[in-house]
Amino acid sequence: MEVRPRIAVVDDLSADRERLAAWVRSWFDTSPYWLEEIREYSGGADLLRHFEPGRFHAVFLDICMDDLDGIETARRLRTLDTEALLIFVTTSQEYAFDVFPLHPFDYLLKPVNQDKLHRLLQEMMRVLDGDARKTLTVRAGRSDLQLPLALLTCAVAQGHTVELRLSDRQILRCAMAFHELEEKLRSENRFITCNRGVLINMDQVSALRGDDFVMKDGTRCPLRVRGRAAVISAFTQYQFSKMHKEANP
């Protein structure tokens, strides 16, 4: 059954809130998906006064707000609803690590780029429609984090740790062996080990150029020499399968 999303946009700056809501509406107007509802809230307290578990599929939350900031709003929201997708909106990347314990789906930097918003909405609908709300449990520092798999661009072995590169250009260094990560992701066909100690998310590949996979964030991940043809074949088959699914929803 197709999900008809209900979305909340929370920002104390009315111009930013109204623009974001309008862009969301316009994307759904030209997409194959049906938007059931989008509601705007002037702050975190305003949202929480009207919030009920299951009320929204996704919530866009500005982080810097006067009445109740987005991080505290999300903490309170998470006590009521663990399933809603949280998309944080911020003027700075410095908050990225703070929001990971709240299981964010993604976050957008202000001024919001309309193309990036559209890509995010496409991925959001893929997740909601496919019931693919999957996360990876990783230890970063002293905390266990639930990392949405959709955010993971690639992973690189660094001795006894693994460096996780995320689609928002953040980097997490996690205490695990590379083979442990491979085992955790074995059932996820979007991930492939393209070289010794290098694993990529094929959904995040922008191009295959020469000896490298070029990721959407600009990261270049080298292809192995031995077994190169098998990696390219697996990538090509995955992309054809993905295009077929998108063309035949």
GUFIVEX-905724 format. One line per 4 residues: number of its first residue (from 1); their letters; for each residue x, y, z of N, C-alpha, C. Coordinates in steps of 0.05 Angstrom, whole numbers, plus 5000, padded with zeros to 4 digits. Layout:
N
NUM	A	X/Y/Z/X/Y/Z/X/Y/Z; ...
***
This chain:
249
1	MEVR	5017/4976/5000/5000/5000/5000/5018/5025/5000; 5012/5044/4982/5028/5068/4980/5025/5086/5004; 5047/5096/5014/5046/5115/5037/5039/5142/5026; 5020/5155/5039/5014/5183/5033/5023/5200/5056
5	PRIA	5047/5212/5054/5060/5223/5077/5046/5248/5089; 5048/5250/5115/5041/5273/5130/5066/5286/5141; 5071/5311/5135/5096/5324/5140/5092/5349/5156; 5110/5354/5175/5110/5379/5191/5136/5394/5184
9	VVDD	5133/5421/5183/5156/5439/5179/5156/5458/5202; 5178/5458/5217/5180/5473/5242/5203/5493/5240; 5196/5519/5241/5217/5540/5239/5204/5566/5250; 5219/5580/5267/5208/5605/5277/5212/5629/5258
13	LSAD	5226/5624/5236/5228/5645/5215/5207/5638/5194; 5187/5655/5192/5164/5649/5175/5172/5647/5146; 5190/5664/5136/5198/5663/5108/5211/5637/5101; 5229/5628/5119/5243/5602/5114/5224/5579/5115
17	RERL	5206/5580/5135/5186/5558/5138/5167/5556/5114; 5157/5579/5105/5138/5579/5083/5152/5571/5057; 5177/5580/5053/5191/5572/5028/5196/5542/5028; 5205/5531/5050/5210/5502/5051/5185/5486/5046
21	AAWV	5163/5494/5059/5137/5480/5055/5128/5482/5027; 5132/5505/5014/5123/5509/4986/5139/5491/4968; 5165/5489/4973/5182/5472/4956/5175/5442/4959; 5168/5435/4984/5159/5407/4988/5133/5402/4972
25	RSWF	5114/5420/4974/5089/5417/4960/5094/5415/4930; 5111/5432/4919/5116/5433/4890/5129/5407/4881; 5147/5395/4897/5159/5370/4889/5138/5348/4888; 5120/5346/4907/5100/5326/4907/5080/5330/4884
29	DTSP	5076/5355/4876/5057/5361/4854/5067/5349/4828; 5093/5346/4825/5104/5335/4800/5115/5307/4803; 5112/5295/4826/5122/5268/4831/5099/5248/4829; 5106/5222/4829/5085/5202/4828/5072/5196/4855
33	YWLE	5080/5212/4875/5070/5207/4903/5049/5227/4910; 5032/5219/4929/5010/5235/4938/5016/5246/4966; 5017/5272/4969/5022/5284/4996/4995/5288/5010; 4992/5274/5032/4966/5276/5046/4964/5302/5061
37	EIRE	4986/5311/5074/4983/5335/5090/5011/5347/5096; 5013/5373/5096/5037/5387/5106/5028/5410/5124; 5039/5410/5148/5032/5431/5167/5056/5446/5176; 5052/5472/5181/5074/5489/5189/5070/5497/5219
41	YSGG	5093/5498/5233/5093/5505/5261/5114/5526/5266; 5108/5545/5283/5125/5568/5288/5147/5563/5308; 5148/5539/5319/5169/5533/5338/5165/5505/5350; 5185/5496/5365/5184/5469/5377/5160/5466/5396
45	ADLL	5155/5486/5413/5133/5484/5432/5107/5483/5417; 5104/5498/5395/5080/5497/5379/5075/5469/5368; 5096/5456/5358/5093/5429/5347/5085/5410/5369; 5099/5411/5392/5094/5391/5413/5066/5394/5425
49	RHFE	5055/5418/5425/5027/5422/5436/5007/5406/5419; 5013/5402/5394/4994/5389/5376/5002/5361/5368; 5025/5351/5379/5037/5326/5369/5025/5302/5383; 5021/5281/5367/5012/5255/5377/5029/5234/5363
53	PGRF	5034/5211/5375/5049/5189/5363/5036/5181/5336; 5052/5179/5315/5042/5171/5289/5029/5194/5274; 5030/5219/5285/5017/5242/5272/5030/5248/5246; 5057/5247/5245/5072/5254/5221/5091/5232/5213
57	HAVF	5095/5229/5187/5115/5211/5177/5143/5224/5178; 5144/5250/5174/5169/5264/5173/5166/5292/5185; 5187/5301/5198/5187/5328/5211/5212/5342/5203; 5210/5365/5190/5232/5383/5185/5235/5402/5209
61	LDIC	5258/5401/5222/5262/5416/5247/5285/5435/5244; 5280/5461/5246/5302/5480/5248/5316/5477/5275; 5342/5478/5275/5356/5474/5301/5356/5499/5318; 5362/5522/5306/5364/5547/5322/5338/5561/5322
65	MDDL	5322/5557/5343/5297/5571/5347/5296/5583/5375; 5282/5605/5378/5282/5620/5403/5267/5606/5426; 5243/5595/5420/5227/5585/5442/5238/5558/5452; 5244/5540/5435/5253/5513/5442/5270/5504/5418
69	DGIE	5295/5499/5421/5312/5493/5398/5305/5465/5387; 5314/5460/5362/5306/5436/5348/5315/5411/5361; 5339/5412/5374/5350/5388/5386/5333/5380/5411; 5326/5399/5427/5310/5393/5451/5282/5385/5442
73	TARR	5271/5398/5421/5245/5390/5411/5246/5361/5402; 5267/5353/5388/5270/5325/5378/5272/5306/5401; 5286/5313/5423/5289/5295/5446/5261/5290/5457; 5245/5311/5460/5218/5307/5472/5200/5292/5452
77	LRTL	5203/5298/5426/5187/5284/5406/5193/5254/5406; 5219/5247/5410/5227/5219/5409/5216/5203/5433; 5208/5216/5454/5195/5202/5476/5167/5194/5469; 5156/5207/5449/5128/5202/5440/5127/5185/5415
81	DTEA	5148/5188/5398/5147/5175/5371/5176/5168/5363; 5181/5142/5361/5208/5133/5353/5210/5128/5323; 5188/5131/5308/5188/5124/5280/5189/5147/5261; 5180/5170/5269/5179/5193/5250/5207/5200/5240
85	LLIF	5210/5205/5215/5235/5213/5203/5241/5242/5210; 5264/5247/5222/5272/5274/5230/5292/5285/5210; 5286/5308/5199/5305/5322/5181/5311/5349/5194; 5336/5352/5203/5344/5377/5216/5353/5397/5196
89	VTTS	5346/5422/5201/5353/5445/5183/5370/5464/5200; 5394/5471/5190/5412/5487/5206/5430/5504/5188; 5441/5525/5200/5459/5543/5186/5488/5533/5189; 5493/5513/5205/5520/5504/5211/5522/5474/5213
93	QEYA	5544/5462/5204/5548/5433/5206/5557/5425/5235; 5562/5444/5252/5573/5438/5279/5553/5421/5296; 5528/5422/5289/5508/5407/5305/5504/5378/5296; 5518/5370/5274/5513/5344/5262/5517/5321/5282
97	FDVF	5539/5322/5297/5544/5300/5316/5523/5300/5339; 5514/5323/5347/5495/5325/5369/5468/5312/5363; 5461/5311/5337/5434/5301/5330/5434/5271/5325; 5458/5258/5322/5458/5230/5316/5444/5212/5336
101	PLHP	5446/5217/5362/5432/5200/5382/5402/5202/5378; 5392/5222/5364/5363/5225/5360/5353/5211/5334; 5371/5195/5322/5364/5180/5298/5353/5197/5276; 5369/5217/5266/5359/5234/5244/5359/5219/5218
105	FDYL	5342/5227/5200/5342/5216/5173/5362/5230/5156; 5364/5257/5160/5383/5273/5145/5382/5301/5157; 5400/5318/5146/5396/5346/5153/5405/5364/5130; 5392/5388/5129/5397/5407/5107/5410/5432/5118
109	LKPV	5429/5442/5103/5442/5467/5110/5427/5491/5098; 5423/5512/5114/5411/5537/5104/5433/5553/5091; 5427/5568/5069/5401/5568/5055/5397/5541/5041; 5373/5530/5044/5367/5504/5033/5370/5504/5003
113	NQDK	5384/5484/4993/5387/5480/4964/5363/5463/4954; 5349/5474/4934/5324/5461/4926/5330/5434/4913; 5352/5431/4898/5358/5405/4886/5364/5384/4908; 5379/5392/4929/5385/5373/4950/5359/5365/4965
117	LHRL	5341/5385/4968/5315/5378/4981/5300/5358/4964; 5300/5361/4938/5286/5342/4921/5298/5314/4923; 5325/5313/4924/5337/5286/4927/5330/5274/4953; 5329/5291/4974/5322/5281/5001/5293/5270/5001
121	LQEM	5275/5285/4988/5247/5276/4987/5244/5250/4972; 5260/5247/4950/5259/5222/4935/5268/5199/4953; 5290/5203/4967/5300/5182/4985/5280/5177/5008; 5268/5198/5018/5248/5195/5040/5225/5177/5031
125	MRVL	5216/5181/5006/5193/5166/4997/5202/5137/4991; 5227/5133/4982/5236/5106/4978/5236/5091/5005; 5245/5105/5025/5245/5092/5052/5217/5087/5062; 5200/5107/5060/5172/5103/5071/5157/5082/5054
129	DGDA	5160/5083/5028/5145/5065/5011/5156/5036/5013; 5182/5034/5016/5195/5008/5017/5198/4996/5045; 5190/5011/5065/5193/5002/5093/5222/4995/5098; 5240/5013/5088/5269/5007/5090/5282/5025/5110
133	RKTL	5269/5030/5132/5280/5047/5153/5301/5033/5169; 5324/5028/5156/5344/5011/5168/5367/5028/5179; 5378/5019/5201/5400/5033/5214/5423/5014/5220; 5446/5025/5224/5470/5010/5232/5479/5020/5259
137	TVRA	5482/5002/5278/5492/5009/5305/5522/5011/5305; 5532/5034/5311/5561/5038/5312/5569/5052/5338; 5594/5048/5346/5604/5061/5370/5624/5083/5361; 5616/5108/5367/5633/5131/5361/5639/5145/5387
141	GRSD	5665/5146/5394/5672/5156/5420/5662/5138/5442; 5646/5148/5460/5635/5132/5482/5605/5126/5478; 5595/5133/5455/5566/5130/5450/5560/5110/5428; 5538/5095/5432/5527/5078/5411/5507/5094/5395
145	LQLP	5511/5096/5369/5494/5111/5351/5479/5093/5332; 5454/5101/5326/5439/5087/5305/5441/5104/5280; 5458/5095/5262/5464/5110/5237/5446/5100/5215; 5429/5118/5204/5412/5110/5181/5430/5101/5157
149	LALL	5425/5078/5146/5441/5068/5125/5441/5086/5100; 5419/5101/5096/5418/5119/5073/5439/5141/5075; 5449/5147/5099/5469/5168/5102/5497/5159/5096; 5502/5133/5096/5529/5123/5094/5537/5123/5064
153	TCAV	5558/5139/5058/5569/5140/5031/5589/5118/5026; 5609/5116/5044/5629/5096/5042/5643/5091/5068; 5658/5070/5070/5673/5063/5095/5701/5055/5087; 5720/5064/5103/5748/5059/5097/5762/5048/5122
157	AQGH	5775/5025/5119/5789/5014/5142/5813/5032/5150; 5815/5036/5177/5837/5051/5188/5849/5036/5211; 5866/5016/5205/5876/4999/5227/5855/4983/5240; 5851/4987/5267/5831/4973/5282/5805/4988/5283
161	TVEL	5802/5009/5268/5778/5025/5267/5768/5028/5238; 5744/5038/5235/5733/5043/5209/5724/5072/5207; 5731/5085/5185/5723/5113/5181/5698/5112/5163; 5676/5122/5174/5650/5123/5159/5647/5151/5148
165	RLSD	5644/5153/5122/5639/5179/5109/5609/5181/5103; 5597/5203/5111/5568/5206/5109/5561/5225/5086; 5537/5224/5077/5529/5240/5053/5529/5270/5059; 5530/5278/5084/5531/5307/5091/5560/5316/5096
169	RQIL	5579/5298/5087/5608/5303/5090/5619/5301/5118; 5603/5292/5136/5613/5285/5163/5628/5259/5163; 5647/5256/5181/5663/5232/5183/5661/5221/5212; 5654/5196/5214/5654/5183/5240/5675/5161/5241
173	RCAM	5691/5161/5262/5711/5140/5266/5700/5120/5287; 5697/5095/5279/5683/5076/5296/5702/5053/5304; 5698/5044/5329/5715/5022/5339/5703/4996/5330; 5712/4987/5307/5704/4960/5297/5724/4952/5275
177	AFHE	5727/4927/5271/5743/4917/5249/5727/4919/5223; 5741/4922/5201/5728/4925/5175/5711/4901/5169; 5721/4877/5175/5705/4853/5169/5679/4851/5185; 5679/4864/5209/5654/4865/5225/5633/4882/5210
181	LEEK	5642/4905/5199/5624/4922/5184/5613/4907/5159; 5631/4893/5145/5622/4877/5122/5601/4857/5130; 5605/4844/5153/5585/4824/5162/5559/4837/5169; 5559/4861/5182/5535/4875/5189/5518/4882/5164
185	LRSE	5533/4888/5142/5519/4898/5118/5516/4876/5097; 5522/4852/5104/5522/4830/5084/5495/4827/5070; 5473/4832/5085/5446/4828/5073/5436/4853/5058; 5452/4874/5058/5444/4899/5044/5458/4901/5017
189	NRFI	5443/4895/4995/5455/4893/4969/5464/4920/4958; 5457/4942/4971/5467/4968/4961/5496/4973/4968; 5508/4956/4986/5536/4960/4994/5553/4939/4981; 5577/4947/4972/5596/4929/4960/5624/4937/4967
193	TCNR	5642/4918/4972/5670/4923/4977/5684/4926/4951; 5693/4950/4944/5705/4956/4918/5735/4953/4918; 5747/4952/4941/5776/4950/4944/5782/4940/4972; 5806/4932/4977/5813/4922/5003/5809/4945/5024
197	GVLI	5791/4940/5043/5786/4960/5063/5769/4983/5054; 5756/4981/5031/5739/5003/5022/5712/4992/5014; 5691/5002/5026/5663/4993/5021/5647/5018/5013; 5630/5015/4993/5614/5038/4983/5585/5031/4983
201	NMDQ	5569/5053/4985/5540/5051/4982/5534/5058/4953; 5525/5039/4937/5521/5043/4908/5499/5064/4902; 5481/5069/4922/5462/5090/4918/5475/5118/4918; 5499/5119/4929/5513/5145/4932/5534/5149/4910
205	VSAL	5535/5132/4890/5555/5135/4869/5545/5155/4848; 5562/5174/4842/5556/5194/4821/5565/5185/4794; 5589/5172/4793/5600/5163/4767/5622/5143/4772; 5628/5128/4751/5651/5109/4750/5670/5121/4730
209	RGDD	5693/5131/4740/5712/5144/4723/5739/5131/4725; 5748/5118/4704/5774/5105/4704/5775/5084/4726; 5793/5088/4745/5797/5068/4766/5782/5074/4792; 5764/5094/4791/5751/5103/4815/5721/5104/4813
213	FVMK	5707/5098/4835/5679/5106/4839/5680/5134/4850; 5665/5152/4837/5663/5180/4847/5636/5182/4861; 5637/5188/4887/5613/5189/4903/5600/5216/4900; 5575/5219/4908/5560/5244/4904/5572/5267/4920
217	DGTR	5587/5260/4942/5599/5282/4957/5627/5289/4947; 5636/5276/4924/5662/5281/4912/5683/5262/4921; 5679/5245/4941/5698/5225/4949/5704/5206/4926; 5730/5199/4923/5737/5180/4902/5746/5154/4916
221	CPLR	5733/5132/4909/5739/5106/4921/5751/5088/4899; 5776/5080/4902/5790/5064/4881/5779/5036/4878; 5778/5027/4853/5770/5000/4847/5794/4981/4850; 5789/4957/4860/5810/4938/4862/5819/4929/4834
225	VRGR	5844/4921/4832/5854/4910/4806/5844/4881/4803; 5849/4865/4823/5840/4837/4822/5810/4836/4829; 5795/4824/4811/5766/4823/4815/5751/4848/4806; 5765/4865/4791/5753/4890/4782/5728/4886/4765
229	AAVI	5730/4867/4747/5707/4862/4729/5682/4853/4744; 5686/4837/4765/5663/4828/4781/5650/4851/4796; 5666/4870/4806/5655/4893/4820/5639/4910/4801; 5651/4916/4777/5637/4932/4757/5611/4919/4749
233	SAFT	5612/4892/4745/5588/4878/4737/5566/4879/4759; 5574/4876/4784/5555/4878/4806/5543/4906/4808; 5559/4926/4804/5549/4954/4805/5530/4959/4782; 5537/4950/4758/5519/4954/4735/5492/4940/4738
237	QYQF	5493/4916/4748/5468/4901/4752/5451/4914/4774; 5464/4925/4795/5449/4939/4816/5435/4964/4804; 5449/4979/4788/5438/5003/4777/5415/4997/4758; 5418/4976/4741/5396/4968/4723/5371/4960/4739
241	SKMH	5376/4945/4761/5354/4936/4777/5340/4959/4790; 5355/4978/4800/5344/5003/4812/5328/5019/4793; 5338/5023/4768/5324/5038/4748/5297/5024/4741; 5298/4997/4740/5274/4982/4733/5253/4987/4754
245	KEAN	5261/4986/4780/5241/4990/4802/5230/5018/4801; 5247/5038/4795/5237/5066/4794/5218/5070/4771; 5224/5056/4748/5207/5059/4725/5181/5043/4727; 5180/5024/4745/5156/5007/4749/5149/5006/4779
249	P	5141/5029/4790/5135/5030/4819/5112/5012/4827
***
